[in-house]
């Protein structure tokens, strides 16, 4: 029986543009992807999304539960491990990203 891992992805869409990031610390290095990551054992998908945004922005930008809307969820085989399935929940984030967060980065 395959193992499963829950993961989240957070979509920021503004003016018809989707924010994506280049992965550098996973089996998908140098692949463009949504901000997101794994759900810890003691947290919900929403809590994981909030934590991942805080971790990946590194600049004080934070979101709250009310900023997130679940869009869809799917299950697929992990690219890094054929014995692992991931269950991914995608959220749409309504909070706008202040351009000042990106200055001097």
TIFI-126033 format. One record per residue: residue in three letters; x, y, z of N, C-alpha, C in turn. Coordinates in steps of 0.1 Angstrom, whole numbers, plus 5000, padded with zeros to 4 digits. Atoms other than C-alpha are relative to their C-alpha. Example, Ala and Ser with C-alpha at 12.3 -4.5 7.8 and 13.67 -1.06 7.14 Angstrom:
// residues 2
ALA500949885000512349555078500950125000;SER499149895000513749895071499250115008;
//
This chain:
// residues 105
UNK500849885000500050005000500950135000;UNK499249875001501350354990499850095012;UNK500149904990502050615016499450134994;UNK500549875005500350955013500550115008;UNK499649884993501351305022499150114995;UNK500849885003499251615023500950124997;UNK499349885004500551925006499050114996;UNK500849885004499252274998500750084990;UNK499549905009499652524971499250125001;UNK500749884998498752884973500250094988;UNK500049925012497753084942499750155003;UNK500249854999498253464942499850044985;UNK500349955013496553614911499650145001;UNK500249855001496653984903500150054986;UNK500049955014495754154871500349904990;UNK499950115010495553824853501349935001;UNK498750074999499053714865500149915012;UNK499850104989499853414886501450005005;UNK498750004993502753434911500549855001;UNK499350134999505053134907501450025005;UNK498749994996508353054922500849884995;UNK499150115005511352844911500549925012;UNK499750094989511852544934501549985000;UNK498650024999515352504947500449895011;UNK499750094989515052264977499249874999;UNK500750125001513151964964500449924988;UNK499750095012513151684938499650074988;UNK500549925012511551944915500950134999;UNK499249885001514552184917500050054986;UNK500049925013514552444889498749984993;UNK501450005006510852384882499250115006;UNK500949894996508352664884498849945007;UNK501150064992505652604910499350115008;UNK500749914991503152764933500850005014;UNK499550004986504152874968499349895007;UNK500750104993503452584991501049905006;UNK499250114995504652265007499249905008;UNK500650104992503951985031499250045012;UNK500849984988501351975058500649925011;UNK499450074988502851895092498949925007;UNK500950094993501251625114499050075009;UNK500849944990499851865139499250134994;UNK500649885006498352125114499049964989;UNK500950025011495452165090500650054987;UNK499649955012495752245054500150165000;UNK500049854999494852615061501250055008;UNK498949964991497452635089501449984992;UNK498850025008500052485065500250114990;UNK499949905010499252735038500550135006;UNK499649884993499653025063501549995003;UNK498650024996502952885075501050004988;UNK499250005012504352815040500250144994;UNK499849865006503653175028501050075009;UNK499049924991505453315059501449954998;UNK498750065002508353075053500650044987;UNK499449985014508753135016500150144996;UNK499849865003508353505015501250065008;UNK498849964992511053565042500050155003;UNK499949854999510053935045498950065009;UNK501049954992507253975070498650004994;UNK501450015006504353925045499349885006;UNK500750124994501753705062498550014995;UNK501450015003498253585054499249955012;UNK500950064990495253485075499049914994;UNK500950105005492653215072498950074991;UNK501149945008490053465058500550054986;UNK499549975013492453545029500049884991;UNK499950125008492253185017498749944996;UNK501250075005489653014996500549874993;UNK499650125006490052644988499449994986;UNK500550005014489752594950499849864995;UNK500250145004490352224944501149915007;UNK499150094994492051914957500249884991;UNK499750125009493751624938501049915006;UNK499050104995495751314944500849954988;UNK499250055011498751204923501249945006;UNK498850064996501951004925501150115002;UNK499049904998504851204939501149984990;UNK498950005010507551294913501349945006;UNK498750044993510251214939500049865005;UNK500150134994508950884951498949924995;UNK501150075006506950624932499149935010;UNK500750064990505850474965499150105009;UNK500749894992504250804977499050074991;UNK501149925006500950974967500050135008;UNK500249884994500451334974498550044998;UNK501449955001497051484982500250165001;UNK499849865000497251854972498850085000;UNK501149914999494852124982500650144995;UNK499649875005495152444962499050115005;UNK500749894994494052774978500250124991;UNK499949875006493353104961500150115011;UNK499849904989494753394983499550134995;UNK500549875004492853724981500850115005;UNK499249894995495453925000501050054989;UNK499149945010497354154976501450015006;UNK498649994996501154154978500550144997;UNK499549875001502554494985501449994993;UNK498750005007505354564960501250035008;UNK498949964991507354714988500749875006;UNK499450124994507954355001501149954991;UNK499150055009510054294970501250094998;UNK498949915002512354594972501249955008;UNK498750044993516054534981500149855003;UNK499950144998515554154978501049944991;
//
